[in-house]
């Protein structure tokens, strides 16, 4: 098996659990003291609650779409729903830092899609009072997946996967959390399918006895081939859960009226008991142009 596909492959020193990443923002999550659990919304605690959340890069200039306006709404949403893990997409380093400043009970892992701290991150946030990072890594959708920022197959931007093996505090239970963002253009369907195949193969190589949660903005509807490739071995939480809340569609372009379900949570070795598309907002201010999706597992 290629080195990049081994979950236990050696990673750069700063990416090992407990290491300090040489940047001001990245160490905030590890440095801040965890808040008491009372800061989180009261709900029946699932063994794991996972969220996928495309945060939208901070490029919009309309007052209600600026990151400075959206940040408190996004932080309030996370505080209210209290997911154990959040797979984010379109996230710049300063956005991660802002969220960790607002929610210091969370830690995070990830690096930019071109390597280092620049550009978009597929960051994973996690509740430090419930989980610790036992292992972490990333790879790129290309013929050289271990090369940061590498591209291929028709991708116009680097596309990557961030992953973590989390261990529960107190009980030691383990789960893989995998997060990605696939190409967005209509003409990228074949590229999305190829990315999905690589990702499915990588997940298939993980230990069968450890649950897997996959979060992402897949830029594909469930009737596209990429979804079929991944759900051949993974369950779509929105499809298999007994309890569905909120709209099916997730991309709404800041209108509140979504037309496509492109943000999914897939799983293996866990049973979804609830899946909710979250429409939290504050007046005209939406936290993103995507609705986040929350899945609770048992």
N, C-alpha and C positions, 0 to 999 in steps of 0.2 A: 504494500500500500504506500503511495507517496507520502512523504513526511508531513505535508500540510494537512493530510487527512487523518493523522493520528491525533486524537484528542489529548494525548499526553505529550505531544511534541514540545520541545523546549522553545520558549518564547523569550523575547528581549527582556532584560532584567526589570525594566520599569513596568512591565506588564504582569509580572508575577504578583499574586495576592500578597498584600502587605507592603509592597514596594511603593516608594513615593515617586510619582510621575513629576518630571522637572517642569512644572507649569503651575502658576498660582491657582487657577480655577480647578484644576483636576484634583488637587489634594483637599479641596474643601469638604467633600463628603466624608473622608476618612478623619479629618481633623475635628469636625464639629461633633459635639456630644449628641447622642440620640435623644430625641424628645420623648417624654412619656407617651405611652400608648393612648392616653386620653385625648391627644391632639387629633386622633383619627376618628372618623365616623364610626359609630357603634353599629355593628352588623354581625350576623352569625359568621364566625371565622371559618373560612374554608381552609383546607390544607394548603392550597395555593390560589391566589387570585392574580391573574396576569392581564396586562393591558397593552394594546398596541396603539401608538399615538404619533401620527405625523404632525409635528409641531409647526410646520411651515417656516421656512427661512425668513429672517427679518428684513425683507426687502420692500414691503408695501409701505406706501406713504400716506394713505388715507388714515385719518386720526384713529378710527375704530379698528384698523387693521395693523397698526404699528405694534411691534413686539412689546413696547412699554405699556400699551393698553391691554394687550392680550395676556401678559405674564401673570397678573394677579388672578385672572379668570382661570388660567391653566393651573396655577398653584392651588386655588380653591377647589377645583375639580379633583385634583390628586389628593388633597387633604380629605375631601368628603368621601371619596370612594376607596381610598386607602389600599391600592393594589400592592401586592408583595413585590411584583416586578413590573417594569414598564419598558417595552421596546419602543424606542423613539426613532423617527426618521426625519430627515431635513433639519437636523439639529446642529447649530453651530456651538462652538465651545462656550461662548458667552451665554448662550441660552441655557446650557446645562448648568453653568455656574450660577445663573440667576435662580434656577429652580432649586438647586441645592442650598443656596442662601435662604430661600423661602421655606424649604422643607429639609432641614438638616438631619432628620431621621433617615434620609436616603443616602446611600452611597451610589457610585456609578463606575462603569467601565466603558472603554471605547476609545477609538482614535479616528481622525479624519479619513475620508475616503481616498485621499492622496497620500496618506501616511502623515504622522505627526499630528499637529493640532489644527491645521488649516482645513477649511472646507467643511462639508457636511459630515456629521457623525451618525452612525447607527448605534447610538449609545443605549446601554441597558442600565436603568435605575433599579435599585433593589432596597428593600427594607432591612436596615442593618440590625434592627432588634430581633428579626426573625431569621435572617440568612447571613451566611458568610460566603465569600468567593473562594472555592477550593481550587479552581482552575479557570483560565480564561484564554481567549485567543481570537483570531480573525483570519479571514482569507478573502481573496478577490475572485470575481467571476471572469476568468481569463485562462489562457493556456499556461500562465505562470502565477498560480493563485497565491504563492507565498511572497510575491513581489508587491509591496504596497503601491497602490495607485495604478496597478497594471490594468489594461483594458484589452478587449478583443471581441470577436464575434459580431461586430457591428455596434457595440456600445459606444455612445458619444460622451459618456462620463464614466469614471470608475464606479463599479458596483461591487458591493462587498457584503460580507456576513460578519457580525460580531456575536460571539457565543461565550457563555459562562456555565460552569458546573457549580451550582449552588448547594450548600449544605445547611440544613436546618439547625438553628441554634437550640440546643437542648435535646433534640431527638436524633440529629445526625442524618435525617432523610435527605436524599440527594435528587436533584432534578437538573437537567440541561435546559437552559434558556437560550434560544437562538433567534437572532433578529436580522432583518434584511430589508432592502428597498430595491425593487426591480425597475427596469427601464420604463419610461412613461409614454413614449410615442406610440401612436396607433400602429405604425409600421414595424414596431419592435416585438410583435407577437412571437416570432420565431426565436428571437434573442431571449425573451422571457422564458420560453419553454426550455431552451438550453440551460439557462441559469437554474431553472427549477430542477432539471435532471441532475446537475452537479450537486445541488443542495440536497436532493433526495438521496443521492448516493452517499453523501457525507453523513447524513443522519442515520442511514441504514447501517453504517459502520460503528455507530455508538453502541455501548453495552445495552443489551436488550432489557436488562433488569432495572434500568434507570429511566424514569419518565422524561419525556421531551416536550417542551412547549416552544412552538415556533410562532413568532410575531412578525408582522411586516405590512408595509404598503406594497402590494404586489402589482399594482397598476393593471390588474386584469380582473375581469368579472368571473364568477364561478363557472361560466360556460366556456371559458377559454382553456386551451390545452395545458397551460401552466398549472392551473388548479387541479386538473385531472392527474397530472404527473405527481404532484405532492400528496393528493388525497388517495392515491393508490396504496399508500402505507401510513398515512396520517389521517386523523379525524378532524373535520372542520367543526369547531365548537359551535358555531352558529347553526349548523345543520343538525347535529346529533343531540344537542341539549334538550331537556324537557321544558325549560323555561327560557323564552326569548322575550327581550324587552327592547323597545325603541325600534326605529326603522331598520330595514335590511340594508339599504344603501348608506354609504359612509362619506363619499366625496360631495361636498355641497358648495364649495367655492365662496364661502362666507355669506351664503344666502339663507342657510338653515333648511334648505330643501335639497336633499341629496338625490343623486340620480344613478349612482353606481356603487356596488359593493366591492371595493378594491382593497380594503383593509381587513385582514383575516387573522384569526388565531387558530392554529392547528396543533394537534397534540398526539402523543403516543404514550400509553401506559397510565393515562389519567382519564377520569370520567367527568365531562363537563356537566355541572348541575344548573348553571345559569349563564346566559350570554346576553349582555346588554350593550346596545349602541347608545352612547351617552350624548345627550343634546344640551348639556349645561351651557349657559351663556349669561351675560349680564347686559340686558337691554340689546343694543345694537352690536355689542362686542362679543364675538365668538373666540374661543381660545385658539382656533385654527380653521383652515378651510376643509379639514377632515373632521368627522366625528371620531373620537376615540372609541375603541371597543374593549369591553371588560369581560373576561371569562373567569368564572369561579369553578374550581375543580374539587372533586372528592376522590 
